[in-house]
Structures are given as structure tokens and as C-alpha cells.
Amino acid sequence: MIEANEQKPAAKRPRKMAREPQPAKAAEDYLLIEAPKPKTKAAKVELMLQRGDGATLDELCAATGWQAHTCRAFLTGQRKKGRTLERSKREDDKTSYRLAAPLACD
């Protein structure tokens, strides 16, 4: 019999064992359905500028929610980073901007 001032020994929990290693999945088990979406607005704009026909200022504003002066400032920032922006007129008389070639370090 256990008296009031004596305590029962604490029950020990069973030790957790490491899990068995799982075999690695083959590359063919992973299928990409779509390319991942850009995480930032700047990345979205860069993708738009790399298209064959480029992007107009209105398209950039609509895609990002930026005002026109912000989009123009982003384009200026691209030039300052050393990228070459080509400017051309489309058939509908809108100016489109396109990155000539991505930088090698990107």
C-alpha cells in the first residue's frame, strides 16, 4: 500500500524510433501542369516584356494595378540595370516595350 507522502514512480514514455527512410520518387512521378506564377509584380512585368510583341503601358498598368508613372519608372530602372529595352509602334498606334535579351546573370 502506498502512503500519502510516497509517490508512484512516473511511468516512462516509450522511446520514439527514427522512421524508416522512404525511397526517393522518380522524376517522372512529378508532372508540372503549369509554369509557376510569378510571385511579384516586377516578375510579372518582366515576363510581359519578354514576350515576342512586348507589352504596352496600358497592359502593364492593367496587369499590376500600378499607375502609368510607376510603370515608366520601372522601365527606367530596367535600363539602369543594363537591360536593353526596345520600343516599337504597334498597328494600333500604341507604343510597345520589349526586353531585347535577358541578362546572363538572371
C-alpha positions as CSV (number, residue, x, y, z in Angstrom):
1,M,0.0,0.0,0.0
2,I,1.2,3.5,-0.8
3,E,1.2,6.0,1.9
4,A,0.2,9.7,1.4
5,N,3.8,11.0,1.4
6,E,5.1,8.4,-1.0
7,Q,4.7,8.9,-4.7
8,K,4.4,6.4,-7.5
9,P,7.3,6.3,-9.9
10,A,6.4,8.2,-13.1
11,A,5.6,5.9,-16.0
12,K,8.2,6.3,-18.7
13,R,7.1,7.0,-22.2
14,P,8.2,4.6,-24.9
15,R,11.2,5.9,-26.9
16,K,10.4,7.1,-30.4
17,M,12.4,5.4,-33.0
18,A,13.5,7.0,-36.2
19,R,11.3,6.4,-39.2
20,E,12.4,4.1,-42.0
21,P,13.8,6.1,-44.9
22,Q,11.3,6.4,-47.8
23,P,12.5,5.6,-51.3
24,A,13.1,8.7,-53.5
25,K,10.4,9.3,-56.1
26,A,11.5,9.2,-59.7
27,A,11.5,12.4,-61.7
28,E,8.7,11.0,-63.9
29,D,6.4,10.9,-60.9
30,Y,6.4,14.7,-60.8
31,L,4.4,16.3,-63.5
32,L,4.2,20.1,-63.9
33,I,0.9,21.1,-65.3
34,E,1.6,24.8,-65.5
35,A,4.6,27.0,-65.0
36,P,4.6,28.6,-61.6
37,K,3.1,32.1,-61.4
38,P,5.4,35.0,-60.8
39,K,5.5,35.9,-57.1
40,T,6.0,39.6,-57.5
41,K,4.6,42.3,-59.8
42,A,8.1,43.1,-61.0
43,A,8.5,39.5,-62.1
44,K,5.1,39.6,-63.9
45,V,6.2,42.8,-65.8
46,E,9.5,41.2,-66.8
47,L,7.6,38.2,-68.2
48,M,5.3,40.5,-70.1
49,L,8.3,42.4,-71.5
50,Q,9.9,39.2,-72.7
51,R,7.0,38.3,-75.0
52,G,7.6,38.5,-78.7
53,D,5.4,41.6,-79.2
54,G,6.3,43.1,-75.8
55,A,3.7,45.0,-73.7
56,T,2.1,48.4,-73.9
57,L,2.0,50.8,-71.0
58,D,-1.8,50.2,-70.6
59,E,-1.2,46.4,-70.4
60,L,1.5,46.8,-67.7
61,C,-0.8,49.1,-65.7
62,A,-3.7,46.7,-66.0
63,A,-1.6,43.6,-65.0
64,T,0.0,45.2,-62.0
65,G,-2.5,47.9,-60.8
66,W,0.3,50.4,-61.0
67,Q,-0.2,53.9,-62.3
68,A,1.4,54.9,-65.6
69,H,4.3,56.9,-64.0
70,T,5.1,53.8,-61.8
71,C,5.3,51.6,-64.9
72,R,7.5,54.1,-66.7
73,A,9.8,54.3,-63.6
74,F,10.1,50.5,-63.6
75,L,11.1,50.6,-67.3
76,T,13.7,53.3,-66.4
77,G,15.0,51.0,-63.6
78,Q,15.4,48.2,-66.1
79,R,17.6,50.5,-68.3
80,K,19.7,51.5,-65.3
81,K,20.3,47.8,-64.6
82,G,21.8,47.5,-68.0
83,R,19.0,45.9,-69.9
84,T,18.2,47.0,-73.4
85,L,14.6,47.9,-73.9
86,E,13.3,48.1,-77.5
87,R,10.4,50.5,-78.2
88,S,8.2,50.0,-81.2
89,K,4.8,51.1,-82.6
90,R,2.1,48.5,-83.0
91,E,-0.5,48.6,-85.8
92,D,-3.0,50.3,-83.4
93,D,-0.5,53.2,-82.9
94,K,0.3,52.1,-79.3
95,T,3.9,52.0,-78.2
96,S,5.1,48.6,-77.0
97,Y,8.2,47.9,-74.9
98,R,10.2,44.7,-75.1
99,L,13.3,43.4,-73.4
100,A,15.9,42.8,-76.1
101,A,17.7,40.0,-74.3
102,P,17.8,38.9,-70.6
103,L,21.0,39.4,-68.7
104,A,23.2,36.3,-68.3
105,C,23.2,36.6,-64.5
106,D,19.4,36.4,-64.2
